[in-house]
C-alpha cells in the first residue's frame, strides 16, 4: 500500500509536440472523480463543438467569461487534474488518466491519493475484475515527462478509522448480535479510504530542451 501511495506512474505517448508561442499554458481543474471526462476531451480536441453545445445553457451576461475560459483551457499545453478515478464503479470502472491521455495522445503522470474502500463497506455489488478503487492526481502534458515524484501531505484526518466510526449507526452494534431488525437497516459509509492528500511533481521537457517543473495537488471543487 505504501509503495503504491508513494509511486508516480508515467506514460509517455507523444514526443514531437511543437511550441509555437513564447509561453506555455498550464491549466488546473478539479474534475470531481472524472464524471465529466467526455467534456474534458471535447474541450481539448474540439472546443468549437463544446461551445455550440453548452453556450446556450450559459446566461447571456456570462457569455464573454465562458468564451474566455474555454479559449484559455483549450489552449493549454499542460493540464493538472484532481480527483481522477481508476477502476471505480461510480465512473464505470474507467481509468480516467488513461482515457484522457490515450484520447488526446498526451503524456501522463499519475499518483494515487487514496485507495477507496467505500463500495466494499457499503456491501454494494461491483465487478471484482474491474474494481481498482484508486483516486488521485494527474498531470497531462503535450511534452515528454522526464521524471515525477510524489510528496505525501501530512494526514490530519483518519479517512479509514474515523469514517467507519462516523457512519456506523448506533444500531450497527446490535446488528453484530444478529437482530433481524438491524439487518434491514441501510448502513452507508461514503468515503472509507486508505491514504492522504498528495502533490505530484513532474519535470517536463520542452521542445527547446528546457525542463519545467509542474505540480498538481488537490484543489477543492468550489
N, C-alpha and C positions, 0 to 999 in steps of 0.2 A: 504494500500500500504506500509506504513512504517513498519507495523508489519511483513509483508511478507519479506521485504528487510533486516530486522534485525534478521530473523529466520534461524537457521541451522536445516536442516531436516536429521535425522539419520535413516538408515535402517540397522539393524544387521541381517545377514543371516548365518554367519559362526563363530563358536566359538571353533573349535577343530584344528585349524591350528598349525603345529609344526614349530619350528625354528631350523634347523639342521646345522646352521653355527654360527659363533661368531659375526656376524654383521647383521644389517637389511639394505636392499637396498631400497631407495626411488627414484622414477623417477618423472619427471615433464614435461608435454607436453601440448602445446597449440594446441588443436585439431580442431581449425577452424570450430566451430559450431557442429562438430560431423559427418561431411560428411564421415570421414574415420573410422567410428565405427566398421565396419566389419574387417578392417585390424588390429585395436587395439585388438579385441577379438582373432584374429588368432595369433598375435604375442605372446599373453599371454597364449593361450591354446595349440597352435601347431606351435612353431617357425620354425620347420623344413619345414613344409608346406609353411609358409610365405617365407622362404629363397628360396625354389625351384621356387616359382612363381616370385619373384622380383629380385633375384640376377642377372638374365640375363639382366635386364634393367640398371644395375649399371656398370659404366665404370670400366675396368679391374683394373686400378690403385686405385680404391676406394673399392675394394672387402674386404680388411682387415678391413677398417674402418666400412664398412657395417656390417661385422660379429661381430665386437667388440660392436657396438651399439645394434645390435639385441640381442646378448647374455646378455648384461647388462640390457636392458629393459625387456626382457622376464624373467629375474631372479628377477624382482622387487617384494618386499613384500607389498609395499605401492605405489600407483600411484596418483599423483596430476594432475588434468586436468583442463585446462581453456577453456572458450568459449564452454560450453556444452549446447545444446538446450533442451528445453522441450516444445513440442506442437507447433513447428514452421513449416510452410508449406515447407520451403526450405530443411528441413531434414525429410520430410514426416511425420510430427507430432510425431516423436519418442520421447520418454522420454530417452534421451541418458544416464543419470546416471543409470536409472533402467535397460535399455538394457544391459549395461556393468556389473552392479552388479549382475543381475539375471543370465546372461550367464556364468559368472565366479564363481558365488556363493560367491562373496566377499561382504564385508560390505561397505556402502556408507554414506558419509556426503555431503550434497549439500546446497549451498546458492546462491540465485539469485543476480546477479549484476544488471540486467536490466529487466524491463517489456517492451518488444518490441512491438511498435505500427506501424511499417513501413507498414506491409500488409494492415492495416486499412487505413492509409493515402494514400496509392497507389491505393486505391479502387480495390484491387485485389480480385478475387473470392477465398474464402478459407472456409474450413469446420468449421463452428462456434461451432460444438460439440467437435471438437478435438483441436481447437486453444487454446493454453495457453499463448504463447508469452513470455516464460521465457528463460533466458540465464544467465549462471553463472559458478561457480567454484565447483569442485568435489574433494573429497578425496576417493579413493578406497583402501580398506585395507583387507588383509587376516585375520587380528586380530580384535577383538571386539573394536568398537568405544565407549568409555565410555561417552564422552561428547563432545560438539562442540559449538563454538560461532562465531559470525560474527563481524568483525571490518570494518566499512564503511570508505573508504579512502576519504579524502576531495575532493569534486567535483569541478574541475576548469573549467568545461565546461557544459553548459546547453544543455544536449542531446535532450531535448524536444523543448524548445523555439527556440534555435539557429538553430537547424537542420530544423525545419519547415520553419523558415525565410530564411535560406540559400538556400534551394531548391525551394523556391517559385519563379516562373517565374514572371518577370515584368508584363506579360500578365495575370497572375493569378488575379490581381486586376480587370482587365476588365472582366474576367470570372465571377466574383462575380456579375457584372452587367448583365450577361446573354448573352454575344455575342456568336453567333454560331461559329465564327472563333476560339475562345479560347477553346470552348468546345471540339474541335477536337485535341487540343494540349495535349501531354502526359506530365503530371507533375510527376516527380519522386522524392519521398522522401525516402532516403535509410535507415537511422538509427534514426528514431524518437523513443526516449526511455524515460522511467522514471527510475531513479536510478543512480548508480555511481559504480566505481570500489570498490572491497572489498577484504578482506582476510578472509578465513575461517580457524579457528584454532581448531584442534581436539586433544583430549587426547586418545591415543590408548594403550590398554593393551596387552603386550606381553605374551607368554606362561609362562615366568618366573615370571610373576606378576608385572614386571616393567611397568611404564607408560612412554610413549614417546609422546612428543607434536610435531605435524606436521602442517605446514602452507601451504595452497595453495592460491596463489594470482596471478594476471594476468601477464603473460609474453607475450610480442609481438611475433607474429609468424614470426621470421626473421632468 
